[in-house]
């Protein structure tokens, strides 16, 4: 299975937090890429 990557804003809570928690609780390895709102235009490309 390929490595999962979760990419979302660097903030507490938000839509990605339940996914992060579920993967941690389930013991699923993933890369957690977080970025600032100011970096959004570059990440979106």
RAHUMO-V483980 format. One record per pair of residues at least 4 apart in sequence whose C-alpha atoms are under 6 Angstrom apart, sorted by the first residue. I is the first residue (numbers start at 1). J is the second residue. If there is no record, write none. Layout:
BEGIN
i: <I & I>
j: <J & J>
END
This chain:
BEGIN
i: <4 & 5 & 5 & 6 & 6 & 7 & 7 & 8 & 9 & 9 & 9 & 10 & 10 & 10 & 13 & 22 & 23 & 23 & 40>
j: <30 & 30 & 31 & 32 & 33 & 33 & 34 & 34 & 34 & 35 & 36 & 34 & 35 & 36 & 17 & 26 & 27 & 28 & 44>
END
